[in-house]
Amino acid sequence: MGLIKTIGRKPGVQRVLSHIASGYLRLVRRTNRFAIEPADAYARLDGYGPFIAAMWHGQHIMISFMRRPQDRVATIISRSPDGNINTMALTRMGVRVMRASGARGRVVKDARAKGGAEGLRAMVKALKGGETVAFSADVPKVSRVCDAGIIMLARFSGCPIVPVAVVTSRHIRFNSWDRACLGLPFGRGAMVFGEATFVPREVSPEAVDALRQRVQAELNRVHDRAYTLVGRPDRVGGAPAAAAPQGSPA
């Protein structure tokens, strides 16, 4: 383990970094002019009650922007030391963090799978307790391919899946597997909410795959729309994004 990584895992250092991260995110939220689509998005969401806010993994940095002061939102982060800073920063942004592995496709075949089942139970409990759950829908380490785990979460909780995209016109695009974006201050922003997907309790494997593809298509649609609203292309998956150096402004 490198020296910088070792230092970065010290609790005191992580607390300081989480303060900086949450303060920076608040600055980005305050200094970007955000458009919300559809205009009645929050009225619709209030009608659903708690829901599953589906996002692509690269969106996880700014997903807390969708939360209003009165909203109860939870998310799940792995117990790895690298997740500590994100956990503390999101907590300061008003998001409750559960530490466990997320529910992934293997849960479809084995509901007792270690880690995935633990995370699934925690998220179902949060939803049934009235919290909205923000959930990264990607297959692990495969950007923008929807995993069946989110379908299982909707199935067991009875709550709808609502795809969400949060983008800013000025941002930094990282060369991580998920092509994560970090918004920059003093620009335009967009929050786009997609059509809800409801999953019945009794569902066949074929129906699970069809629902998974539906959520994936809607996630891609809201991302395309959000970038259209801020007047910038979504470069993930294209040649321009592949050529961008690490940490370069997009």
QUIUR-V406085 format. One record per pair of residues at least 12 apart in sequence whose C-alpha atoms are under 6 Angstrom apart, sorted by the first residue. I is the first residue (numbers start at 1). GAP is how many residues later the second one is. D is the distance in Angstrom with one decimal. If there is no record, write none. Layout:
# QUIUR-V406085
[[I,GAP,D] [I,GAP,D]]
This chain:
# QUIUR-V406085
[[14,71,5.5] [18,67,5.1] [18,70,5.7] [18,71,4.7] [22,67,4.9] [28,156,6.0] [28,157,4.6] [31,154,5.5] [31,155,4.9] [32,154,5.2] [32,155,4.8] [32,156,4.9] [32,157,5.7] [33,155,4.8] [33,156,5.6] [34,154,6.0] [34,155,4.2] [34,156,5.0] [35,155,4.7] [36,154,5.9] [36,155,4.9] [36,156,5.9] [37,155,4.8] [50,77,5.9] [50,80,5.4] [50,81,5.5] [50,82,4.6] [51,81,5.0] [51,108,5.3] [51,109,5.3] [52,80,5.9] [52,81,5.0] [52,82,6.0] [52,109,4.7] [52,110,6.0] [53,80,6.0] [53,81,4.6] [53,109,5.1] [53,110,5.8] [54,81,5.1] [54,83,6.0] [54,108,5.8] [54,109,4.5] [54,110,5.9] [55,81,5.1] [55,82,5.9] [55,109,5.6] [56,80,5.4] [56,81,5.8] [57,79,5.0] [57,121,6.0] [58,120,5.0] [58,121,5.7] [58,122,3.7] [72,59,5.0] [73,22,5.3] [73,58,5.3] [73,59,4.7] [73,60,5.8] [74,21,5.3] [74,22,4.4] [74,23,5.6] [74,59,4.9] [75,22,5.1] [75,58,5.4] [75,59,5.0] [76,21,5.6] [76,22,4.7] [76,23,5.8] [77,22,5.1] [78,21,5.3] [78,22,4.8] [78,23,5.1] [79,20,5.3] [79,21,5.8] [100,19,5.2] [101,14,5.0] [101,15,5.4] [101,18,5.3] [102,14,5.3] [102,17,4.9] [103,13,4.2] [103,16,5.6] [103,17,5.0] [103,46,5.1] [104,12,5.9] [104,45,4.2] [105,42,5.8] [105,43,4.8] [105,44,4.8] [124,33,5.2] [143,35,5.0] [146,70,5.3] [148,64,5.9] [154,45,5.8] [155,44,5.2] [155,45,5.9] [155,46,5.2] [160,36,5.8] [160,37,5.4] [160,38,4.7] [161,35,5.4] [161,36,5.1] [162,32,5.8] [162,34,4.6] [163,30,5.9] [163,31,4.9] [163,56,5.3] [164,28,5.8] [164,29,4.7] [165,26,5.7] [165,27,5.3] [165,57,5.9] [165,58,5.3] [166,24,5.8] [166,25,4.6] [167,22,5.6] [167,23,5.5] [168,15,5.6] [168,20,5.6] [168,21,4.1] [169,18,5.8] [169,19,5.3] [169,61,5.2] [170,14,5.3] [170,17,5.9] [171,12,4.2] [171,13,4.9] [171,78,5.8] [171,79,5.7] [172,75,5.8] [172,76,5.6] [172,77,4.3] [172,78,5.5] [173,74,5.8] [173,75,6.0] [173,77,6.0] [174,72,5.2] [174,73,4.9] [175,71,5.0] [188,42,5.8] [190,36,5.4] [192,30,5.8] [192,34,5.9]]
